[in-house]
Amino acid sequence: MKHLLILASLICAACSNLTAQTDFVKPFVTNIQIGYAHGYMDYEYDYYGLDIAHSYHANPHFSTGLGLGLHNYAWDFPGDFRGNAILPIYIDFRYYPLTKKFAPYALLKGGYAIAFYEEIGVFAQMGIGLKYNYSSRNSLFFNMTYGIQNFQSSSYNYNAGRNGDTKSIEALGLAIGWSFR
């Protein structure tokens, strides 16, 4: 897993160097967002998190990039002192139908989450948002998402041994963020 984090860091650093060597409007954008999601369905675990994605705009309407998050889930298992944080590593796709000062967009994120302990799993989000371009290089955004996080249960049952069931947390989220070139 360390190799995957190092590779993602190197790609982001290389993309940053490429943007520093151009004079035109840079196609590379960094999105930083903070958000909160309310879990529902079978496992009602809420979480808040920080996400950073470095994206490439192929044209004014589409972007794709790599993202890394830090999400803190609000689960509390008795006797479980391992922590609640996970690191989702994902690909970020965004579609901007308009290129105006206030512009709606759709987003799709998909990847894998690494926990600081055993539970890991597939991470996915989709949503819609509104972006406010307050300069040619900076914007603020707000989005609403539906997300799912799979994780493997590692609870221990003395009669049955380790419980390895895969569980899913579904959540509706709100986030605000800043984009800069």
Secondary structure, 3 states (H helix, E strand, C coil): CHHHHHHHHHHHHHHHHHHHCCCCCCCEEEEEEEEEEEEECCCCCCEEEEEEEEEEEEECCEEEEEEEEEEEECCCCCCCCCCCEEEEEEEEEEECCCCCCEEEEEEEEEEEEEECCCCCEEEEEEEEEEEEECCCCEEEEEEEEEEEEEEECCCEECCCEECCCEEEEEEEEEEEEEEEC
